[in-house]
């Protein structure tokens, strides 16, 4: 993927539909601030200096939304005080800044990690998602099954995912739509994939693969996900990594396909094809 600047990608794919900000809920803000900041601070060779994060927040807001950065935004987020309710564009900028800083730190100190830096980028996103899901699991008092070997267990997982989606919508992470469907009928990389809800259990048997479609309407970080992916090569996937950890709690590997590129979708309906396998 050719390296582009933030300004270049913003010119190629502006998001005028995100210009009017909306308020982000306190629980989401608090849980995500704890997850993002804790994992960022834990990175190898990270001194905790926030100067780059602040600079990236200001740059992002100026380029994407105009000169709108309020004083103390980063400090407010790190301290989880939220003296003013977080706004959608502010969280978009904070997410961009912390993840860009994290990805750069990982690449700069790749000798400190077991995997190559691109794999470590993904592992960082997973750690944030895992920490966020731990808070969400407790907050929602989710009742997850121990496996996916019956239709009832699949329904139970589906119900838990729907509750996660309702939280994300109510808290402002998604502005208009959430759906996670096990009924699949889609063309992907030259294959036509079909699956009914009732076929999930059989598809998972003996190392097989089940599928799902994750639909999002106006996810709050779509702009920064596009801009990170096309300037660095990885995106945050906040809600996807959260649902991934939900499946992991049940004993399954589940995530969007590797070829997913957020730039190709309208804001009102971003769709990921998921593959689900027993761990």
BELVEN-V962187 format. One record per residue. N is the residue number from 1. SS is DSSP state (H for helix, E for strand, C for the rest). PSI is psi in whole degrees, 0 to 359 (* if undefined). Layout:
BEGIN
[[N;SS;PSI] [N;SS;PSI]]
END
This chain:
BEGIN
[[1;C;124] [2;C;142] [3;C;130] [4;C;158] [5;C;162] [6;H;315] [7;H;320] [8;H;313] [9;H;324] [10;H;321] [11;H;322] [12;H;324] [13;C;78] [14;C;161] [15;C;70] [16;H;335] [17;H;351] [18;H;4] [19;C;324] [20;C;111] [21;C;158] [22;C;161] [23;E;143] [24;C;138] [25;C;154] [26;H;316] [27;H;314] [28;H;313] [29;H;315] [30;H;311] [31;H;318] [32;H;324] [33;H;315] [34;H;314] [35;H;310] [36;H;311] [37;H;318] [38;H;314] [39;H;327] [40;H;314] [41;H;329] [42;C;354] [43;C;146] [44;C;139] [45;C;21] [46;C;116] [47;C;348] [48;C;2] [49;C;122] [50;C;5] [51;H;318] [52;H;320] [53;H;314] [54;H;318] [55;H;320] [56;H;323] [57;H;311] [58;H;316] [59;H;314] [60;H;312] [61;H;320] [62;H;316] [63;H;320] [64;H;318] [65;H;349] [66;C;172] [67;C;87] [68;C;9] [69;C;120] [70;C;149] [71;C;137] [72;C;10] [73;H;311] [74;H;314] [75;H;321] [76;H;318] [77;H;315] [78;H;318] [79;H;347] [80;C;36] [81;C;325] [82;C;60] [83;C;332] [84;C;142] [85;C;136] [86;C;139] [87;E;157] [88;H;312] [89;H;328] [90;H;316] [91;H;321] [92;H;315] [93;H;318] [94;H;317] [95;H;313] [96;H;312] [97;H;313] [98;H;321] [99;H;321] [100;H;314] [101;H;317] [102;H;313] [103;H;321] [104;H;318] [105;H;318] [106;H;315] [107;H;321] [108;H;330] [109;C;42] [110;H;338] [111;H;348] [112;H;357] [113;C;158] [114;C;327] [115;C;170] [116;C;162] [117;H;329] [118;H;320] [119;H;322] [120;H;329] [121;H;311] [122;H;321] [123;H;326] [124;H;315] [125;H;325] [126;H;320] [127;H;320] [128;H;315] [129;H;321] [130;H;317] [131;H;319] [132;H;317] [133;H;326] [134;H;318] [135;H;319] [136;H;320] [137;H;315] [138;H;317] [139;H;318] [140;H;352] [141;C;54] [142;C;142] [143;C;94] [144;C;146] [145;C;171] [146;C;354] [147;C;181] [148;C;62] [149;C;8] [150;C;158] [151;H;325] [152;H;322] [153;H;322] [154;H;319] [155;H;322] [156;H;315] [157;H;317] [158;H;319] [159;H;319] [160;H;319] [161;H;321] [162;H;323] [163;H;322] [164;H;315] [165;H;320] [166;H;320] [167;H;313] [168;H;323] [169;H;312] [170;H;329] [171;C;359] [172;C;5] [173;C;323] [174;E;136] [175;E;333] [176;E;342] [177;E;140] [178;E;134] [179;E;139] [180;E;107] [181;E;136] [182;C;350] [183;C;115] [184;E;135] [185;E;96] [186;E;149] [187;E;132] [188;E;119] [189;C;49] [190;C;3] [191;E;147] [192;E;113] [193;E;122] [194;E;143] [195;E;129] [196;C;157] [197;H;318] [198;H;353] [199;H;356] [200;H;312] [201;H;313] [202;H;322] [203;H;334] [204;H;348] [205;H;146] [206;H;47] [207;H;16] [208;C;179] [209;C;131] [210;E;165] [211;E;161] [212;E;160] [213;E;126] [214;E;117] [215;E;134] [216;E;137] [217;E;116] [218;E;57] [219;E;138] [220;C;331] [221;C;17] [222;H;314] [223;H;309] [224;H;331] [225;H;315] [226;H;315] [227;H;322] [228;H;315] [229;H;323] [230;H;359] [231;H;331] [232;C;317] [233;C;4] [234;C;151] [235;C;176] [236;C;314] [237;C;50] [238;H;305] [239;H;326] [240;H;318] [241;H;331] [242;H;311] [243;H;326] [244;H;318] [245;H;329] [246;H;312] [247;H;321] [248;H;326] [249;H;338] [250;H;353] [251;C;25] [252;E;146] [253;E;126] [254;E;133] [255;E;170] [256;E;157] [257;C;153] [258;C;337] [259;C;5] [260;C;129] [261;C;114] [262;H;346] [263;H;340] [264;H;10] [265;C;147] [266;C;149] [267;C;328] [268;C;348] [269;C;87] [270;E;130] [271;E;127] [272;E;135] [273;E;127] [274;E;146] [275;E;135] [276;E;127] [277;E;152] [278;E;140] [279;C;*]]
END
